[in-house]
Amino acid sequence: MTVKVKDMTAEELQKLIKETVNDVVEDLLEDILGLSSEDYIKSIVEARKDYKEGKITKLEDLP
């Protein structure tokens, strides 16, 4: 079943927009904090290197 905007009350639409904006702002703040951390950047570089070298185990392969 698909809900259309015309089927929502003004309050439901307002709540949906507010939650969506809050989620996006939280994600942006998390990205900003993460990218301003030198340790975080180093861990990304190391993870990419491990991936390229095949040192990563797929979730499907875990017991």
MOPAC internal coordinates of N, CA, C and O (Angstrom, degrees):
PM7 1SCF
backbone

  N    0.0000 0     0.00 0     0.00 0    0    0    0
  C    1.4440 1     0.00 0     0.00 0    1    0    0
  C    1.5269 1   109.30 1     0.00 0    2    1    0
  O    1.2310 1   120.13 1   -50.21 1    3    2    1
  N    1.2827 1   117.36 1   129.79 1    3    2    1
  C    1.4551 1   123.02 1   179.55 1    5    3    2
  C    1.5239 1   109.38 1  -103.61 1    6    5    3
  O    1.2310 1   121.06 1   -51.07 1    7    6    5
  N    1.3303 1   115.58 1   128.93 1    7    6    5
  C    1.4575 1   120.57 1   176.98 1    9    7    6
  C    1.5202 1   107.76 1   -95.24 1   10    9    7
  O    1.2310 1   120.93 1   -49.43 1   11   10    9
  N    1.2935 1   115.83 1   130.57 1   11   10    9
  C    1.4597 1   120.87 1   179.40 1   13   11   10
  C    1.5178 1   109.12 1  -101.99 1   14   13   11
  O    1.2310 1   121.11 1   -24.66 1   15   14   13
  N    1.3150 1   115.48 1   155.34 1   15   14   13
  C    1.4643 1   120.61 1  -179.39 1   17   15   14
  C    1.5225 1   109.84 1   -55.97 1   18   17   15
  O    1.2310 1   120.15 1   141.03 1   19   18   17
  N    1.3250 1   117.31 1   -38.97 1   19   18   17
  C    1.4739 1   119.71 1  -178.06 1   21   19   18
  C    1.5296 1   111.94 1   -64.52 1   22   21   19
  O    1.2310 1   120.35 1   161.34 1   23   22   21
  N    1.3501 1   116.93 1   -18.66 1   23   22   21
  C    1.4611 1   121.17 1   179.38 1   25   23   22
  C    1.5254 1   112.80 1   -89.00 1   26   25   23
  O    1.2310 1   120.17 1   174.65 1   27   26   25
  N    1.3386 1   117.28 1    -5.35 1   27   26   25
  C    1.4615 1   121.42 1  -177.85 1   29   27   26
  C    1.5207 1   110.35 1   -95.27 1   30   29   27
  O    1.2310 1   121.68 1   -29.38 1   31   30   29
  N    1.3217 1   114.39 1   150.62 1   31   30   29
  C    1.4682 1   118.49 1   172.78 1   33   31   30
  C    1.5326 1   107.60 1   -78.70 1   34   33   31
  O    1.2310 1   120.67 1   -15.93 1   35   34   33
  N    1.3081 1   116.33 1   164.07 1   35   34   33
  C    1.4671 1   120.74 1   178.44 1   37   35   34
  C    1.5247 1   110.15 1   -60.50 1   38   37   35
  O    1.2310 1   120.55 1   142.20 1   39   38   37
  N    1.3229 1   116.55 1   -37.80 1   39   38   37
  C    1.4638 1   120.68 1  -179.58 1   41   39   38
  C    1.5303 1   110.95 1   -66.90 1   42   41   39
  O    1.2310 1   119.99 1   139.58 1   43   42   41
  N    1.3210 1   117.63 1   -40.42 1   43   42   41
  C    1.4639 1   121.35 1   178.71 1   45   43   42
  C    1.5252 1   110.65 1   -64.11 1   46   45   43
  O    1.2310 1   120.52 1   136.99 1   47   46   45
  N    1.3253 1   116.62 1   -43.01 1   47   46   45
  C    1.4632 1   120.87 1   179.07 1   49   47   46
  C    1.5248 1   110.60 1   -65.54 1   50   49   47
  O    1.2310 1   120.55 1   137.47 1   51   50   49
  N    1.3107 1   116.56 1   -42.53 1   51   50   49
  C    1.4683 1   120.92 1   178.53 1   53   51   50
  C    1.5250 1   110.44 1   -61.55 1   54   53   51
  O    1.2310 1   120.30 1   136.69 1   55   54   53
  N    1.3344 1   117.03 1   -43.31 1   55   54   53
  C    1.4628 1   121.00 1   179.46 1   57   55   54
  C    1.5260 1   110.51 1   -63.55 1   58   57   55
  O    1.2310 1   120.23 1   137.31 1   59   58   57
  N    1.3240 1   117.16 1   -42.69 1   59   58   57
  C    1.4652 1   121.66 1   179.24 1   61   59   58
  C    1.5254 1   111.08 1   -61.34 1   62   61   59
  O    1.2310 1   120.56 1   134.68 1   63   62   61
  N    1.3189 1   116.53 1   -45.32 1   63   62   61
  C    1.4736 1   120.43 1   179.77 1   65   63   62
  C    1.5254 1   110.17 1   -64.16 1   66   65   63
  O    1.2310 1   120.38 1   134.84 1   67   66   65
  N    1.3263 1   116.88 1   -45.16 1   67   66   65
  C    1.4669 1   121.30 1  -179.08 1   69   67   66
  C    1.5256 1   111.10 1   -60.52 1   70   69   67
  O    1.2310 1   120.19 1   134.18 1   71   70   69
  N    1.3405 1   117.25 1   -45.82 1   71   70   69
  C    1.4671 1   120.90 1   179.93 1   73   71   70
  C    1.5264 1   111.23 1   -64.36 1   74   73   71
  O    1.2310 1   120.50 1   140.52 1   75   74   73
  N    1.3191 1   116.64 1   -39.48 1   75   74   73
  C    1.4614 1   120.70 1   179.63 1   77   75   74
  C    1.5240 1   110.97 1   -64.89 1   78   77   75
  O    1.2310 1   120.38 1   134.07 1   79   78   77
  N    1.3204 1   116.88 1   -45.93 1   79   78   77
  C    1.4694 1   121.08 1   179.14 1   81   79   78
  C    1.5247 1   110.09 1   -63.21 1   82   81   79
  O    1.2310 1   119.96 1   137.15 1   83   82   81
  N    1.3286 1   117.68 1   -42.85 1   83   82   81
  C    1.4655 1   120.90 1   178.58 1   85   83   82
  C    1.5258 1   111.14 1   -60.66 1   86   85   83
  O    1.2310 1   120.23 1   136.95 1   87   86   85
  N    1.3245 1   117.17 1   -43.05 1   87   86   85
  C    1.4643 1   120.66 1   179.35 1   89   87   86
  C    1.5291 1   111.41 1   -62.47 1   90   89   87
  O    1.2310 1   120.58 1   137.76 1   91   90   89
  N    1.3224 1   116.50 1   -42.24 1   91   90   89
  C    1.4667 1   120.62 1  -179.08 1   93   91   90
  C    1.5270 1   110.40 1   -66.74 1   94   93   91
  O    1.2310 1   120.25 1   137.67 1   95   94   93
  N    1.3157 1   117.13 1   -42.33 1   95   94   93
  C    1.4678 1   120.73 1   179.38 1   97   95   94
  C    1.5278 1   110.43 1   -64.19 1   98   97   95
  O    1.2310 1   120.20 1   137.39 1   99   98   97
  N    1.3293 1   117.23 1   -42.61 1   99   98   97
  C    1.4639 1   120.50 1   177.45 1  101   99   98
  C    1.5232 1   110.97 1   -60.43 1  102  101   99
  O    1.2310 1   120.33 1   136.18 1  103  102  101
  N    1.3323 1   116.97 1   -43.82 1  103  102  101
  C    1.4637 1   120.84 1   178.82 1  105  103  102
  C    1.5273 1   111.16 1   -62.37 1  106  105  103
  O    1.2310 1   120.31 1   137.33 1  107  106  105
  N    1.3261 1   117.01 1   -42.67 1  107  106  105
  C    1.4688 1   120.39 1   179.03 1  109  107  106
  C    1.5243 1   111.68 1   -63.89 1  110  109  107
  O    1.2310 1   120.29 1   136.29 1  111  110  109
  N    1.3210 1   117.04 1   -43.71 1  111  110  109
  C    1.4667 1   120.26 1   178.98 1  113  111  110
  C    1.5216 1   110.85 1   -63.39 1  114  113  111
  O    1.2310 1   120.58 1   139.58 1  115  114  113
  N    1.3265 1   116.50 1   -40.42 1  115  114  113
  C    1.4604 1   120.46 1   177.82 1  117  115  114
  C    1.5324 1   110.55 1   -62.79 1  118  117  115
  O    1.2310 1   120.49 1   137.56 1  119  118  117
  N    1.3214 1   116.67 1   -42.44 1  119  118  117
  C    1.4705 1   120.57 1   177.78 1  121  119  118
  C    1.5264 1   111.31 1   -62.91 1  122  121  119
  O    1.2310 1   120.55 1   136.11 1  123  122  121
  N    1.3177 1   116.56 1   -43.89 1  123  122  121
  C    1.4661 1   120.63 1  -179.62 1  125  123  122
  C    1.5244 1   110.54 1   -62.56 1  126  125  123
  O    1.2310 1   120.58 1   134.47 1  127  126  125
  N    1.3254 1   116.50 1   -45.53 1  127  126  125
  C    1.4622 1   119.67 1   179.39 1  129  127  126
  C    1.5254 1   111.15 1   -64.23 1  130  129  127
  O    1.2310 1   120.83 1   136.86 1  131  130  129
  N    1.3094 1   116.02 1   -43.14 1  131  130  129
  C    1.4633 1   120.06 1  -179.75 1  133  131  130
  C    1.5164 1   112.33 1   -64.16 1  134  133  131
  O    1.2310 1   120.58 1   135.26 1  135  134  133
  N    1.3144 1   116.50 1   -44.74 1  135  134  133
  C    1.4588 1   119.99 1  -176.88 1  137  135  134
  C    1.5218 1   113.00 1   -74.17 1  138  137  135
  O    1.2310 1   120.29 1   165.68 1  139  138  137
  N    1.3242 1   117.05 1   -14.32 1  139  138  137
  C    1.4623 1   119.31 1   176.87 1  141  139  138
  C    1.5313 1   111.19 1   -90.43 1  142  141  139
  O    1.2310 1   120.50 1  -179.73 1  143  142  141
  N    1.3284 1   116.64 1     0.27 1  143  142  141
  C    1.4548 1   121.34 1   179.26 1  145  143  142
  C    1.5232 1   109.93 1  -100.22 1  146  145  143
  O    1.2310 1   120.77 1   -59.47 1  147  146  145
  N    1.3218 1   116.14 1   120.53 1  147  146  145
  C    1.4618 1   120.54 1  -179.99 1  149  147  146
  C    1.5341 1   111.35 1   -62.24 1  150  149  147
  O    1.2310 1   120.15 1   140.59 1  151  150  149
  N    1.3203 1   117.32 1   -39.41 1  151  150  149
  C    1.4677 1   120.85 1   178.46 1  153  151  150
  C    1.5302 1   111.58 1   -62.62 1  154  153  151
  O    1.2310 1   120.84 1   141.07 1  155  154  153
  N    1.3167 1   116.00 1   -38.93 1  155  154  153
  C    1.4664 1   120.15 1   179.25 1  157  155  154
  C    1.5277 1   110.66 1   -64.54 1  158  157  155
  O    1.2310 1   120.80 1   135.87 1  159  158  157
  N    1.3147 1   116.07 1   -44.13 1  159  158  157
  C    1.4723 1   120.59 1   178.66 1  161  159  158
  C    1.5219 1   109.91 1   -61.67 1  162  161  159
  O    1.2310 1   120.30 1   136.32 1  163  162  161
  N    1.3318 1   117.04 1   -43.68 1  163  162  161
  C    1.4671 1   120.58 1   178.66 1  165  163  162
  C    1.5246 1   111.01 1   -61.18 1  166  165  163
  O    1.2310 1   120.23 1   140.83 1  167  166  165
  N    1.3280 1   117.17 1   -39.17 1  167  166  165
  C    1.4643 1   119.94 1  -179.76 1  169  167  166
  C    1.5220 1   111.47 1   -67.01 1  170  169  167
  O    1.2310 1   120.07 1   146.18 1  171  170  169
  N    1.3215 1   117.47 1   -33.82 1  171  170  169
  C    1.4710 1   121.16 1   176.49 1  173  171  170
  C    1.5209 1   109.88 1   -66.32 1  174  173  171
  O    1.2310 1   120.52 1   134.54 1  175  174  173
  N    1.3214 1   116.62 1   -45.46 1  175  174  173
  C    1.4686 1   121.21 1   179.33 1  177  175  174
  C    1.5331 1   109.94 1   -60.80 1  178  177  175
  O    1.2310 1   120.57 1   135.80 1  179  178  177
  N    1.3168 1   116.52 1   -44.20 1  179  178  177
  C    1.4654 1   120.89 1   179.74 1  181  179  178
  C    1.5309 1   111.01 1   -64.95 1  182  181  179
  O    1.2310 1   120.23 1   138.34 1  183  182  181
  N    1.3213 1   117.16 1   -41.66 1  183  182  181
  C    1.4673 1   120.65 1   179.96 1  185  183  182
  C    1.5284 1   110.83 1   -64.21 1  186  185  183
  O    1.2310 1   120.05 1   139.95 1  187  186  185
  N    1.3214 1   117.52 1   -40.05 1  187  186  185
  C    1.4692 1   120.63 1   178.47 1  189  187  186
  C    1.5265 1   110.77 1   -65.88 1  190  189  187
  O    1.2310 1   120.49 1   141.57 1  191  190  189
  N    1.3302 1   116.67 1   -38.43 1  191  190  189
  C    1.4635 1   121.05 1   178.05 1  193  191  190
  C    1.5275 1   110.09 1   -64.11 1  194  193  191
  O    1.2310 1   120.79 1   133.67 1  195  194  193
  N    1.3382 1   116.10 1   -46.33 1  195  194  193
  C    1.4632 1   120.75 1   178.19 1  197  195  194
  C    1.5263 1   110.93 1   -59.23 1  198  197  195
  O    1.2310 1   120.75 1   139.12 1  199  198  197
  N    1.3139 1   116.18 1   -40.88 1  199  198  197
  C    1.4665 1   120.28 1   179.88 1  201  199  198
  C    1.5286 1   110.77 1   -63.31 1  202  201  199
  O    1.2310 1   120.85 1   133.22 1  203  202  201
  N    1.3306 1   115.99 1   -46.78 1  203  202  201
  C    1.4724 1   120.32 1   179.96 1  205  203  202
  C    1.5214 1   111.51 1   -62.66 1  206  205  203
  O    1.2310 1   120.29 1   147.82 1  207  206  205
  N    1.3299 1   117.06 1   -32.18 1  207  206  205
  C    1.4666 1   121.69 1  -179.15 1  209  207  206
  C    1.5286 1   112.20 1   -85.91 1  210  209  207
  O    1.2310 1   119.80 1  -178.55 1  211  210  209
  N    1.3293 1   117.99 1     1.45 1  211  210  209
  C    1.4585 1   121.48 1   177.72 1  213  211  210
  C    1.5172 1   114.15 1    75.22 1  214  213  211
  O    1.2310 1   119.95 1  -157.47 1  215  214  213
  N    1.3107 1   117.70 1    22.53 1  215  214  213
  C    1.4632 1   121.36 1  -178.09 1  217  215  214
  C    1.5343 1   112.64 1   -88.54 1  218  217  215
  O    1.2310 1   120.55 1  -169.45 1  219  218  217
  N    1.3126 1   116.55 1    10.55 1  219  218  217
  C    1.4599 1   121.63 1  -177.00 1  221  219  218
  C    1.5232 1   110.02 1  -100.90 1  222  221  219
  O    1.2310 1   120.47 1   -43.66 1  223  222  221
  N    1.3277 1   116.71 1   136.34 1  223  222  221
  C    1.4604 1   121.94 1   176.19 1  225  223  222
  C    1.5279 1   108.37 1  -101.02 1  226  225  223
  O    1.2310 1   120.87 1   -50.91 1  227  226  225
  N    1.3268 1   115.95 1   129.09 1  227  226  225
  C    1.4635 1   119.96 1   178.67 1  229  227  226
  C    1.5178 1   109.41 1   -70.48 1  230  229  227
  O    1.2310 1   120.63 1   -31.40 1  231  230  229
  N    1.3265 1   116.39 1   148.60 1  231  230  229
  C    1.4534 1   120.80 1   179.08 1  233  231  230
  C    1.5223 1   111.60 1   -58.05 1  234  233  231
  O    1.2310 1   120.98 1   144.69 1  235  234  233
  N    1.3344 1   115.73 1   -35.31 1  235  234  233
  C    1.4676 1   120.00 1  -179.94 1  237  235  234
  C    1.5240 1   112.01 1   -63.72 1  238  237  235
  O    1.2310 1   120.19 1   155.56 1  239  238  237
  N    1.3333 1   117.24 1   -24.44 1  239  238  237
  C    1.4615 1   121.55 1  -177.22 1  241  239  238
  C    1.5299 1   113.35 1   -89.71 1  242  241  239
  O    1.2310 1   120.38 1   173.74 1  243  242  241
  N    1.3349 1   116.88 1    -6.26 1  243  242  241
  C    1.4642 1   120.26 1   179.94 1  245  243  242
  C    1.5205 1   109.36 1   -78.33 1  246  245  243
  O    1.2310 1   120.77 1   -36.29 1  247  246  245
  N    1.3535 1   116.13 1   143.71 1  247  246  245
  C    1.4858 1   118.99 1   179.92 1  249  247  246
  C    1.5114 1   113.00 1   -67.13 1  250  249  247
  O    1.2310 1   120.10 1   180.00 1  251  250  249

